[in-house]
Each structure stands twice: as structure tokens, then as C-alpha cells.
Amino acid sequence: MPIVPIFLKATVLPLAYLTEDVKWEVHINHVCNLLNKNYYVLQSLKSVTSLNTLRNVYFANFHSHLRYGILFWGSDPKSKEVFKIKKKRL
């Protein structure tokens, strides 16, 4: 399943997507998808692991994707979607 739409050319930086017009939309969509997938993992582990293990998985998978490059893409208007996901999932 391609992350980048066909009509939008994006440059892949180390773990980041940046479009030709210097927009972070593709990267933000990618982060939203990762956060939703990692939330599913957390929900799956919730009934079979301890709270400490869940916390470790959260910081390893969910929080790390959220924080990576936030200084660059955090000011983009579309970044509110990422923070809504975080708020809704916690």
C-alpha cells in the first residue's frame, strides 16, 4: 500500500517525507498511520502484559514516532491531526 500519492512527489529523508513544495503533509499522514497501528498493538497487549511492559512499548513505538522530527513538522497546520490521535488514544 503506497504512502505517497502518485501525483505528489516527495523526498524521503531519514524517516521523514518532504514534498516538493516543502510541505509535511505526506510525513504527517505517515505518522498518523504509524500511531494508529501502534495503538492497535498497545490494545492487543493490554490484556496479556503488565502496565510496566505497556509503558515500555508505548515509549518505544508510539512516543518515538510522535517525537521524531517534531521541531520541523510540528508547526504545520495539519499536525493537529497527530496530536488529536495522541490525545484520543491516551
MODELLER restraints for C-alpha pairs under 7 A, 6 or more apart:
rsr = mdl.restraints
at = mdl.atoms
rsr.add(forms.Gaussian(group=physical.xy_distance, feature=features.Distance(at['CA:3:A'], at['CA:30:A']), mean=6.80, stdev=0.5))
rsr.add(forms.Gaussian(group=physical.xy_distance, feature=features.Distance(at['CA:4:A'], at['CA:26:A']), mean=6.50, stdev=0.5))
rsr.add(forms.Gaussian(group=physical.xy_distance, feature=features.Distance(at['CA:9:A'], at['CA:19:A']), mean=5.96, stdev=0.5))
rsr.add(forms.Gaussian(group=physical.xy_distance, feature=features.Distance(at['CA:9:A'], at['CA:20:A']), mean=6.38, stdev=0.5))
rsr.add(forms.Gaussian(group=physical.xy_distance, feature=features.Distance(at['CA:10:A'], at['CA:17:A']), mean=6.09, stdev=0.5))
rsr.add(forms.Gaussian(group=physical.xy_distance, feature=features.Distance(at['CA:10:A'], at['CA:18:A']), mean=5.31, stdev=0.5))
rsr.add(forms.Gaussian(group=physical.xy_distance, feature=features.Distance(at['CA:10:A'], at['CA:19:A']), mean=4.07, stdev=0.5))
rsr.add(forms.Gaussian(group=physical.xy_distance, feature=features.Distance(at['CA:10:A'], at['CA:20:A']), mean=6.11, stdev=0.5))
rsr.add(forms.Gaussian(group=physical.xy_distance, feature=features.Distance(at['CA:11:A'], at['CA:17:A']), mean=5.71, stdev=0.5))
rsr.add(forms.Gaussian(group=physical.xy_distance, feature=features.Distance(at['CA:11:A'], at['CA:18:A']), mean=5.15, stdev=0.5))
rsr.add(forms.Gaussian(group=physical.xy_distance, feature=features.Distance(at['CA:11:A'], at['CA:19:A']), mean=5.98, stdev=0.5))
rsr.add(forms.Gaussian(group=physical.xy_distance, feature=features.Distance(at['CA:12:A'], at['CA:18:A']), mean=6.47, stdev=0.5))
rsr.add(forms.Gaussian(group=physical.xy_distance, feature=features.Distance(at['CA:16:A'], at['CA:27:A']), mean=5.83, stdev=0.5))
rsr.add(forms.Gaussian(group=physical.xy_distance, feature=features.Distance(at['CA:17:A'], at['CA:24:A']), mean=6.80, stdev=0.5))
rsr.add(forms.Gaussian(group=physical.xy_distance, feature=features.Distance(at['CA:17:A'], at['CA:26:A']), mean=5.95, stdev=0.5))
rsr.add(forms.Gaussian(group=physical.xy_distance, feature=features.Distance(at['CA:17:A'], at['CA:27:A']), mean=4.60, stdev=0.5))
rsr.add(forms.Gaussian(group=physical.xy_distance, feature=features.Distance(at['CA:18:A'], at['CA:24:A']), mean=5.50, stdev=0.5))
rsr.add(forms.Gaussian(group=physical.xy_distance, feature=features.Distance(at['CA:18:A'], at['CA:26:A']), mean=6.87, stdev=0.5))
rsr.add(forms.Gaussian(group=physical.xy_distance, feature=features.Distance(at['CA:18:A'], at['CA:27:A']), mean=6.64, stdev=0.5))
rsr.add(forms.Gaussian(group=physical.xy_distance, feature=features.Distance(at['CA:24:A'], at['CA:73:A']), mean=5.93, stdev=0.5))
rsr.add(forms.Gaussian(group=physical.xy_distance, feature=features.Distance(at['CA:24:A'], at['CA:76:A']), mean=6.91, stdev=0.5))
rsr.add(forms.Gaussian(group=physical.xy_distance, feature=features.Distance(at['CA:25:A'], at['CA:78:A']), mean=6.71, stdev=0.5))
rsr.add(forms.Gaussian(group=physical.xy_distance, feature=features.Distance(at['CA:28:A'], at['CA:79:A']), mean=6.34, stdev=0.5))
rsr.add(forms.Gaussian(group=physical.xy_distance, feature=features.Distance(at['CA:31:A'], at['CA:65:A']), mean=6.62, stdev=0.5))
rsr.add(forms.Gaussian(group=physical.xy_distance, feature=features.Distance(at['CA:32:A'], at['CA:82:A']), mean=5.70, stdev=0.5))
rsr.add(forms.Gaussian(group=physical.xy_distance, feature=features.Distance(at['CA:35:A'], at['CA:62:A']), mean=5.82, stdev=0.5))
rsr.add(forms.Gaussian(group=physical.xy_distance, feature=features.Distance(at['CA:38:A'], at['CA:61:A']), mean=6.37, stdev=0.5))
rsr.add(forms.Gaussian(group=physical.xy_distance, feature=features.Distance(at['CA:38:A'], at['CA:62:A']), mean=5.84, stdev=0.5))
rsr.add(forms.Gaussian(group=physical.xy_distance, feature=features.Distance(at['CA:42:A'], at['CA:54:A']), mean=6.68, stdev=0.5))
rsr.add(forms.Gaussian(group=physical.xy_distance, feature=features.Distance(at['CA:46:A'], at['CA:54:A']), mean=6.82, stdev=0.5))
rsr.add(forms.Gaussian(group=physical.xy_distance, feature=features.Distance(at['CA:73:A'], at['CA:79:A']), mean=6.92, stdev=0.5))
